[in-house]
Amino acid sequence: MSEAVQAAATADPAGKARKRRPVRRVLLALAGAAVVGVGVGFLAFADLVASTQPPDNPRADGIVVLTGDTARIDGALALLAEGRAERLLISGVNPTVSRDTIARIVAPELRPALDCCVDIDHARDTIENASSTGQWAADRNFSSLIVVTSDYHMPRSMAELGDAMPDVELIAFPVASPDLDLKAWWRNRAAFTILAREYGKYLAAEARLHLPTGRTATAAGL
């Protein structure tokens, strides 16, 4: 092998390494921008959740409450008892939980509303909540719904419900958890953890809903 060929062979790896450096810099810059974007988005999400308040005088054809803690169901039943809608759907009830069980855990003054005008479904996650609520609203020709769920769960719920019912007016009625202080989430590990987890699920839901394929069954559990 001539000296010129040997020199070219020796220099080639160094040349390739130099060519790769700009690509690495670009990738690192993109990764850094993505991290910053996610962080800024999380701060905006946390501020939105912490500052959102229920409307003063909500009225709609129906109410849907996505099950979780008892405060959600109490809040939805109180709206129904006040005559703010015709009917209530409690979505996501465990199949082992009966109507009588729900009656035992809600405030006594709300039990008549539960007996009167309440439907129950057994959706397993927020995606199924949206699907079953959309069918429930369509069956009753409801054009507006009050949506009751925890404040931190509201952004994702509104995204899923809005996708399932684009022609239905949705009125957010967030319920604050009595055991969770989201106003000072940065000083509360439990609050921070819930917000961070919910923000991740919200981003995943938004990404899936904007895919050309639309809703998929692979997102169960979100």
C-alpha positions as CSV (number, residue, x, y, z in Angstrom):
1,M,0.0,0.0,0.0
2,S,1.4,3.4,-1.0
3,E,2.1,6.1,1.6
4,A,-0.6,8.3,0.1
5,V,-3.3,5.5,0.4
6,Q,-2.1,4.8,4.0
7,A,-2.4,8.5,4.9
8,A,-5.9,8.7,3.4
9,A,-7.0,5.6,5.4
10,T,-5.6,7.0,8.6
11,A,-7.3,10.4,8.1
12,D,-10.7,9.0,7.1
13,P,-12.0,8.1,10.7
14,A,-11.1,11.6,11.9
15,G,-12.9,13.1,9.0
16,K,-16.0,11.1,9.7
17,A,-15.9,12.0,13.4
18,R,-15.8,15.7,12.5
19,K,-18.8,15.3,10.2
20,R,-20.7,13.6,13.0
21,R,-20.1,16.4,15.5
22,P,-22.6,18.9,13.9
23,V,-25.2,16.2,13.8
24,R,-24.7,15.5,17.5
25,R,-24.9,19.1,18.4
26,V,-28.2,19.5,16.5
27,L,-29.6,16.4,18.3
28,L,-28.4,17.7,21.7
29,A,-30.0,21.1,20.9
30,L,-33.2,19.5,19.9
31,A,-33.3,17.3,23.0
32,G,-32.6,20.4,25.2
33,A,-35.3,22.4,23.5
34,A,-37.7,19.5,24.0
35,V,-36.9,19.3,27.7
36,V,-37.4,23.0,28.1
37,G,-40.6,22.8,26.2
38,V,-42.0,20.1,28.4
39,G,-41.0,21.9,31.5
40,V,-42.6,25.2,30.4
41,G,-45.7,23.2,29.3
42,F,-45.9,21.6,32.7
43,L,-45.7,24.9,34.5
44,A,-48.5,26.2,32.3
45,F,-50.5,23.0,33.0
46,A,-50.0,23.2,36.7
47,D,-51.0,26.9,36.8
48,L,-54.1,26.2,34.8
49,V,-55.2,23.4,37.0
50,A,-54.5,25.3,40.2
51,S,-56.3,28.5,39.1
52,T,-59.4,27.0,37.4
53,Q,-62.7,27.6,39.2
54,P,-66.1,26.1,38.6
55,P,-68.6,28.4,36.8
56,D,-71.1,30.3,39.0
57,N,-74.3,29.3,37.3
58,P,-73.8,26.2,35.0
59,R,-76.8,24.9,33.2
60,A,-77.0,22.1,30.5
61,D,-79.1,19.3,29.2
62,G,-77.1,16.7,31.2
63,I,-74.3,16.1,33.7
64,V,-71.5,13.6,33.5
65,V,-69.2,12.8,36.4
66,L,-66.1,10.7,35.9
67,T,-65.7,8.6,39.0
68,G,-62.8,8.9,41.4
69,D,-63.2,10.3,44.9
70,T,-66.5,10.9,46.6
71,A,-66.2,14.6,46.2
72,R,-66.8,14.3,42.5
73,I,-70.0,12.4,42.8
74,D,-71.3,14.6,45.6
75,G,-70.6,17.7,43.4
76,A,-72.4,16.2,40.5
77,L,-75.4,15.1,42.5
78,A,-75.6,18.6,44.1
79,L,-75.8,20.1,40.6
80,L,-78.6,17.7,39.7
81,A,-80.5,18.4,42.9
82,E,-80.3,22.1,42.1
83,G,-82.0,21.5,38.8
84,R,-79.0,22.5,36.6
85,A,-79.6,19.6,34.2
86,E,-82.2,16.9,33.5
87,R,-80.1,13.9,34.1
88,L,-76.8,12.7,35.4
89,L,-74.4,9.9,34.2
90,I,-71.9,8.5,36.7
91,S,-69.3,7.1,34.4
92,G,-66.6,4.6,35.4
93,V,-68.4,2.8,38.3
94,N,-66.7,-0.4,39.3
95,P,-69.0,-3.3,38.3
96,T,-68.9,-4.6,41.9
97,V,-70.3,-1.2,43.1
98,S,-74.1,-1.1,43.2
99,R,-76.4,2.0,43.2
100,D,-77.1,1.2,46.9
101,T,-73.4,1.3,47.6
102,I,-73.2,4.8,46.1
103,A,-76.2,5.9,48.1
104,R,-74.5,4.9,51.3
105,I,-71.4,7.0,50.6
106,V,-73.0,10.2,49.3
107,A,-74.5,12.9,51.5
108,P,-78.0,11.9,52.7
109,E,-79.6,15.0,51.2
110,L,-78.4,13.9,47.8
111,R,-79.9,10.4,47.8
112,P,-83.3,11.5,46.3
113,A,-81.5,12.9,43.2
114,L,-79.6,9.6,42.9
115,D,-82.9,7.6,42.9
116,C,-84.5,10.0,40.5
117,C,-82.4,10.8,37.5
118,V,-79.1,9.0,37.4
119,D,-77.6,6.5,35.0
120,I,-74.4,4.5,35.6
121,D,-71.8,2.9,33.3
122,H,-68.7,0.8,33.9
123,A,-66.1,2.6,31.8
124,R,-62.6,1.5,32.7
125,D,-60.6,4.6,31.8
126,T,-61.0,8.1,30.4
127,I,-61.2,7.0,26.8
128,E,-64.1,4.7,27.6
129,N,-65.7,7.5,29.8
130,A,-65.7,9.7,26.6
131,S,-67.1,7.0,24.4
132,S,-69.9,5.9,26.7
133,T,-70.8,9.5,27.5
134,G,-71.0,10.3,23.9
135,Q,-73.4,7.5,23.3
136,W,-75.4,8.4,26.4
137,A,-75.7,12.0,25.2
138,A,-76.7,11.0,21.7
139,D,-79.4,8.6,22.9
140,R,-81.0,11.5,24.8
141,N,-80.4,14.2,22.2
142,F,-78.4,16.2,24.7
143,S,-76.5,19.1,23.1
144,S,-74.8,20.3,26.3
145,L,-73.2,18.7,29.3
146,I,-71.7,19.8,32.5
147,V,-68.5,17.8,33.0
148,V,-67.6,17.0,36.7
149,T,-64.2,15.6,37.6
150,S,-61.2,16.4,39.7
151,D,-59.4,19.7,38.8
152,Y,-56.2,17.9,37.8
153,H,-58.1,15.4,35.6
154,M,-60.2,18.1,33.8
155,P,-57.8,19.0,30.9
156,R,-57.5,15.4,29.7
157,S,-61.2,14.7,30.3
158,M,-62.2,17.7,28.2
159,A,-59.8,16.6,25.4
160,E,-61.2,13.1,25.3
161,L,-64.9,14.2,25.7
162,G,-64.5,16.9,23.1
163,D,-63.1,14.4,20.6
164,A,-65.9,12.0,21.2
165,M,-68.6,14.7,21.1
166,P,-67.4,17.5,18.8
167,D,-71.0,18.9,18.5
168,V,-71.8,18.9,22.2
169,E,-71.1,22.0,24.4
170,L,-69.0,20.9,27.3
171,I,-69.0,23.0,30.5
172,A,-66.1,22.2,32.8
173,F,-67.0,21.9,36.5
174,P,-63.7,21.0,38.3
175,V,-63.8,19.6,41.8
176,A,-60.9,20.2,44.2
177,S,-59.8,17.2,46.2
178,P,-60.1,18.1,49.9
179,D,-56.9,16.2,50.7
180,L,-54.7,17.8,48.0
181,D,-53.5,21.4,47.9
182,L,-52.7,22.2,44.3
183,K,-52.4,25.9,45.0
184,A,-48.9,25.3,46.4
185,W,-48.1,22.1,44.4
186,W,-44.3,22.9,44.3
187,R,-44.1,22.5,48.0
188,N,-46.2,19.3,48.2
189,R,-44.7,16.1,46.9
190,A,-48.1,14.4,46.5
191,A,-49.5,17.3,44.5
192,F,-46.4,17.5,42.3
193,T,-46.5,13.8,41.6
194,I,-50.2,13.8,40.6
195,L,-49.7,16.9,38.4
196,A,-46.6,15.4,36.7
197,R,-48.3,12.1,36.1
198,E,-51.5,13.7,34.8
199,Y,-49.5,16.1,32.6
200,G,-47.8,13.1,31.0
201,K,-51.1,11.4,30.4
202,Y,-52.6,14.6,29.0
203,L,-49.7,15.0,26.5
204,A,-50.1,11.3,25.4
205,A,-53.9,11.8,24.9
206,E,-53.4,15.0,22.9
207,A,-50.7,13.3,20.7
208,R,-53.0,10.3,20.1
209,L,-56.0,12.4,19.3
210,H,-54.1,14.4,16.7
211,L,-52.8,11.3,14.9
212,P,-54.4,10.6,11.5
213,T,-55.7,7.3,12.8
214,G,-57.7,9.1,15.5
215,R,-58.7,7.2,18.6
216,T,-57.1,3.8,19.2
217,A,-57.7,0.9,21.6
218,T,-54.0,0.8,22.5
219,A,-54.2,3.6,24.9
220,A,-56.3,1.7,27.5
221,G,-55.5,2.8,31.0
222,L,-54.8,6.5,30.2
